[in-house]
Each structure stands twice: as structure tokens, then as C-alpha cells.
Amino acid sequence: MIGEERRRKLLAALKKAGALSATRAGKLLRVSRMTVHRDLDSLAADGLLRKVRGGATPVSSRTPRAELARPFTERMPINTPGKEAVARHVAKLLAHAQSLALDASSTVFRVASILKPLPAGRGPSIITNSVPLFQELLRRQEGFRVLLTGGEPQARSGSLVGPLAIRSLEGLRFDYAVISVAGLMEEQGLLFDSTPEDAALKQAFLARADKAILAVDKTKINFLAPYPLGDLSAFDWLVTEDGVNEVGRKAKGKRQR
């Protein structure tokens, strides 16, 4: 395949997916990572895409940023068995937690749906920026103390985001933050999300948590979303359908002992 044809295919795949990892591009074109990166460098130099660590994202889009996030009702049915398996593993880690921060992802919604009150019949205290999750926990009336962040509502995602959402967390600390992402580039340990506002709110949760859990089903692994969120080193555990893996802070501490 000649270079010009490869680059046309790369641009077409990027337009369709909204973001493209170098790994996925290499499989699509059946070429080496070195060839993929040369093509991405060439297209970036021509101003046709923006190269990021692990792949590429569009230079610009006529679609409003809030539209990049799929509606919550569309995300809920995707890979239901995988998300339920992730939720069961996460719930075991949270068995004795007293305070939680839960994001607005459909995966974390599954976690909340199976959480149990503490042995004394109380709590845990939960803060979330997810309106659907907040409503679900209130409906269950199982002794949870549920708090909703402030912020600007995103109708499609059912979340609250923006400066007011982040400001509403001032002075708070959590035992655990449970977060999902739109994409995890496993080899590089890089995380990406659908909108910059969602990424910023999740970073604020992480900054205030003693322990952090990244909960993702396998559809998110090696998928490159448009907006960087951070890297795996900010988390203690990565939880997938296959179980719980110590990463970041936990894994580093283990090696040092």
C-alpha cells in the first residue's frame, strides 16, 4: 500500500472513530508502528490531525464538545456482562469504605447498583456528579448518605461538570474514588476521556481520594478518546472483567518493600 493511500485510510478511520491509537492504526493498515508514526507525523505537519501520545485526534470538530460523549442511555446497554463483572470486583474492594466519590460513567453506575450498606446499616457517604446515579441511590433508601456535586448539567451524559462542580468538592476527602474512562492505552498507561470537562472533574475526584480505582471493561482498552485524563500511576487498582490488578501507587509500593 503506497503512503498516500495509507494516509487517506488513516484520516478516514480517524474521522469515523473520533480518535485513533497507533496500535489500532497499525492493525488496520497492516504496517509497523514506525510506519504508522511516520504517517501520523506527516499528516500532523500538514495540519490534518493532532498527534498525541499513543495516537492521534482530530485537529478540530464542528461537533460541540458535549456531543462527543454518547448519551447515558446509549452507554448503559453496551457490554452489560463485562460491566457487571467489573462492578462485582470493585464492590469487594469497597466493602468497608466509609466515603466514596463515584463518577458519571455507566460502568460506575453498575458499581453503585450493587453496593451494600456498612454492617451497622449506615452509609457509606457517596458524592457523585451523576444525576442518574444520585437518583438511583435515593430510590433504594438503604441508608446511604448521597451528595450531588454542583455544576453545569450535561443532558446527554446525565452529569454535572465545570468549575462549579469542581469548586463544590473543596475541603472534601474520600476513602475511595471510583472512576472509569473512555479509553485506556494499556502499553503506555495513558487515560483518555470524551470531553475535557469530564476529564477535569475526574482529576478533581482523584486529587481528593486516599485510594483510587480505575474500573473499565475491555471495550475501553487500547481505545483512544480525544481528551487526555492522566495516566495509570494515579490509581491503586485497575479493575476489568478479569479481576483486580494493583497498579500505580500500589504496585510501586509493592516493588519497594
C-alpha positions as CSV (number, residue, x, y, z in Angstrom):
1,M,0.0,0.0,0.0
2,I,1.5,3.3,-1.0
3,G,1.9,6.1,1.5
4,E,-0.8,8.4,0.1
5,E,-3.3,5.6,0.2
6,R,-2.4,4.7,3.8
7,R,-2.7,8.3,4.9
8,R,-6.2,8.6,3.3
9,K,-7.2,5.5,5.2
10,L,-5.8,6.9,8.4
11,L,-7.8,10.1,8.1
12,A,-11.0,8.2,7.2
13,A,-10.6,5.9,10.3
14,L,-9.8,9.0,12.5
15,K,-12.9,10.7,11.2
16,K,-15.1,7.7,11.9
17,A,-13.7,6.9,15.4
18,G,-13.1,10.5,16.6
19,A,-9.6,9.4,17.8
20,L,-7.2,6.7,16.7
21,S,-4.5,4.8,18.5
22,A,-1.2,3.9,16.8
23,T,-1.8,0.2,17.7
24,R,-5.3,0.2,16.1
25,A,-3.9,2.1,13.0
26,G,-1.1,-0.5,12.6
27,K,-3.6,-3.4,12.7
28,L,-5.9,-1.6,10.3
29,L,-3.2,-0.9,7.7
30,R,-1.1,-4.0,8.5
31,V,2.1,-2.0,8.9
32,S,4.6,-1.4,11.6
33,R,4.3,1.1,14.4
34,M,7.2,3.0,12.9
35,T,5.4,3.4,9.6
36,V,2.2,4.5,11.4
37,H,4.1,7.2,13.4
38,R,5.8,8.4,10.2
39,D,2.3,8.8,8.6
40,L,0.9,10.5,11.6
41,D,3.9,12.9,11.7
42,S,3.3,13.7,8.1
43,L,-0.4,14.3,8.5
44,A,0.2,16.4,11.6
45,A,2.7,18.5,9.8
46,D,0.1,19.2,7.1
47,G,-2.4,20.3,9.8
48,L,-4.8,17.4,9.1
49,L,-4.7,15.8,12.6
50,R,-3.2,16.4,16.1
51,K,-0.7,13.8,17.2
52,V,-0.9,12.8,20.9
53,R,1.0,10.2,22.9
54,G,-0.3,6.8,21.7
55,G,-2.1,8.0,18.5
56,A,-4.0,11.0,17.1
57,T,-7.1,13.1,17.5
58,P,-8.8,15.5,15.1
59,V,-7.5,19.0,14.8
60,S,-10.9,20.4,15.2
61,S,-14.5,19.4,15.0
62,R,-17.7,21.1,14.1
63,T,-19.5,19.0,16.7
64,P,-19.9,20.7,20.1
65,R,-17.6,19.1,22.8
66,A,-20.6,17.9,24.8
67,E,-21.8,15.9,21.8
68,L,-18.7,13.8,21.8
69,A,-20.0,11.9,24.9
70,R,-22.5,9.3,24.0
71,P,-25.8,9.6,25.8
72,F,-26.0,7.7,29.1
73,T,-29.0,5.7,27.9
74,E,-26.9,4.5,24.9
75,R,-23.9,3.6,27.0
76,M,-25.8,1.6,29.7
77,P,-26.6,-1.5,27.5
78,I,-23.0,-1.7,26.0
79,N,-21.2,-4.8,27.2
80,T,-23.5,-5.3,30.1
81,P,-22.0,-8.7,31.2
82,G,-18.5,-7.1,31.2
83,K,-19.6,-4.1,33.2
84,E,-21.4,-6.3,35.8
85,A,-18.3,-8.4,36.2
86,V,-16.2,-5.2,36.8
87,A,-18.8,-3.9,39.3
88,R,-18.6,-7.1,41.3
89,H,-14.9,-6.9,41.6
90,V,-15.0,-3.2,42.6
91,A,-17.7,-3.8,45.2
92,K,-15.5,-6.2,47.0
93,L,-12.7,-3.5,47.3
94,L,-15.3,-1.1,48.7
95,A,-16.8,-3.5,51.3
96,H,-15.6,-1.3,54.3
97,A,-15.4,2.1,52.7
98,Q,-17.0,5.0,54.6
99,S,-16.8,7.7,51.9
100,L,-16.8,7.4,48.1
101,A,-16.5,9.6,45.1
102,L,-18.3,8.0,42.1
103,D,-18.1,9.4,38.5
104,A,-20.9,9.6,36.0
105,S,-19.9,6.6,33.8
106,S,-22.2,3.7,33.1
107,T,-19.6,1.3,34.5
108,V,-19.5,3.1,37.8
109,F,-23.4,3.2,37.8
110,R,-23.3,-0.6,37.8
111,V,-20.9,-0.5,40.8
112,A,-23.3,1.8,42.7
113,S,-26.3,-0.5,41.9
114,I,-24.7,-3.4,43.9
115,L,-23.2,-1.5,46.8
116,K,-24.3,-2.6,50.2
117,P,-24.6,-0.5,53.4
118,L,-22.0,-0.9,56.0
119,P,-22.6,-3.7,58.7
120,A,-24.1,-1.1,61.0
121,G,-26.7,-0.4,58.3
122,R,-25.2,3.0,57.6
123,G,-23.6,4.6,54.6
124,P,-21.2,4.8,53.0
125,S,-21.3,8.5,52.2
126,I,-21.3,8.9,48.5
127,I,-20.7,12.0,46.4
128,T,-21.2,11.9,42.6
129,N,-21.6,14.2,39.6
130,S,-24.0,11.7,38.0
131,V,-27.7,12.6,38.2
132,P,-28.9,9.1,37.3
133,L,-26.7,7.5,39.9
134,F,-27.8,10.0,42.6
135,Q,-31.5,9.3,41.8
136,E,-30.9,5.5,41.9
137,L,-29.3,5.6,45.3
138,L,-32.0,7.8,46.7
139,R,-34.6,5.5,45.3
140,R,-33.1,2.5,47.1
141,Q,-33.4,4.1,50.5
142,E,-30.7,1.8,52.0
143,G,-29.1,4.2,54.4
144,F,-26.6,5.8,52.0
145,R,-25.8,9.4,52.6
146,V,-25.8,10.7,49.0
147,L,-24.4,14.0,47.8
148,L,-24.6,15.5,44.4
149,T,-21.9,18.0,43.2
150,G,-22.9,21.3,41.8
151,G,-22.0,22.2,38.3
152,E,-23.3,22.6,34.7
153,P,-25.7,19.8,33.6
154,Q,-24.8,17.8,30.5
155,A,-28.1,16.5,29.2
156,R,-26.6,13.7,27.1
157,S,-24.3,12.3,29.8
158,G,-26.5,13.0,32.8
159,S,-23.5,14.5,34.6
160,L,-22.6,17.8,36.3
161,V,-19.3,19.3,35.2
162,G,-17.4,22.6,35.1
163,P,-15.8,25.0,37.6
164,L,-18.8,24.9,39.9
165,A,-18.7,21.1,40.1
166,I,-15.0,21.2,41.0
167,R,-15.5,24.0,43.5
168,S,-18.2,22.1,45.3
169,L,-15.5,19.5,46.2
170,E,-13.4,22.0,48.1
171,G,-12.5,20.8,51.6
172,L,-13.7,17.2,51.0
173,R,-11.7,13.9,51.2
174,F,-12.8,10.4,50.2
175,D,-11.6,6.9,51.2
176,Y,-12.0,5.9,47.5
177,A,-12.6,7.4,44.1
178,V,-14.1,5.0,41.6
179,I,-13.6,6.3,38.0
180,S,-14.0,4.9,34.5
181,V,-12.6,6.4,31.3
182,A,-13.4,6.4,27.6
183,G,-10.1,4.9,26.7
184,L,-7.0,3.3,28.2
185,M,-3.9,2.9,26.2
186,E,-2.6,-0.1,28.1
187,E,1.0,-0.2,26.8
188,Q,1.7,3.5,27.6
189,G,-0.6,3.5,30.7
190,L,-2.4,6.6,29.4
191,L,-6.0,7.5,30.0
192,F,-8.4,9.5,27.8
193,D,-12.0,10.8,28.1
194,S,-14.7,12.0,25.9
195,T,-14.8,15.7,27.0
196,P,-12.3,17.9,28.7
197,E,-14.9,18.8,31.4
198,D,-15.4,15.2,32.4
199,A,-11.6,14.7,32.5
200,A,-11.2,17.7,34.8
201,L,-13.9,16.6,37.2
202,K,-12.4,13.1,37.4
203,Q,-9.0,14.6,38.1
204,A,-10.5,16.6,40.9
205,F,-12.0,13.4,42.4
206,L,-8.6,11.7,42.2
207,A,-6.8,14.6,43.9
208,R,-9.1,14.2,47.0
209,A,-9.1,10.4,47.3
210,D,-6.9,8.3,49.6
211,K,-7.3,5.4,47.2
212,A,-8.3,5.3,43.6
213,I,-9.9,2.6,41.5
214,L,-10.0,2.6,37.7
215,A,-12.9,0.5,36.5
216,V,-13.0,-0.3,32.8
217,D,-14.4,-3.1,30.7
218,K,-12.3,-4.5,27.8
219,T,-14.0,-2.3,25.2
220,K,-12.1,0.7,26.7
221,I,-8.7,-0.9,26.5
222,N,-6.5,0.3,23.7
223,F,-9.2,2.8,22.6
224,L,-8.0,6.4,22.2
225,A,-10.6,9.0,23.1
226,P,-10.0,12.7,22.3
227,Y,-9.0,14.3,25.7
228,P,-6.1,13.2,28.0
229,L,-7.0,12.5,31.6
230,G,-3.7,11.3,33.0
231,D,-2.0,8.0,33.5
232,L,-2.4,4.8,35.3
233,S,0.1,5.8,38.0
234,A,-2.6,7.9,39.7
235,F,-4.6,4.8,40.6
236,D,-4.1,2.0,43.1
237,W,-6.1,-0.7,41.2
238,L,-7.2,-1.4,37.7
239,V,-10.3,-3.5,37.6
240,T,-11.5,-5.3,34.5
241,E,-13.7,-8.3,33.8
242,D,-10.7,-10.5,34.6
243,G,-10.3,-9.1,38.2
244,V,-8.3,-6.7,40.2
245,N,-4.7,-5.6,39.4
246,E,-2.5,-3.5,41.6
247,V,-1.1,-0.6,39.5
248,G,0.4,2.8,40.1
249,R,0.8,3.6,43.7
250,K,0.0,0.1,44.9
251,A,2.3,-1.7,42.5
252,K,5.2,0.8,43.2
253,G,4.9,0.3,46.9
254,K,5.0,-3.4,46.5
255,R,8.2,-3.3,44.5
256,Q,9.9,-1.1,47.1
257,R,9.2,-3.5,50.0
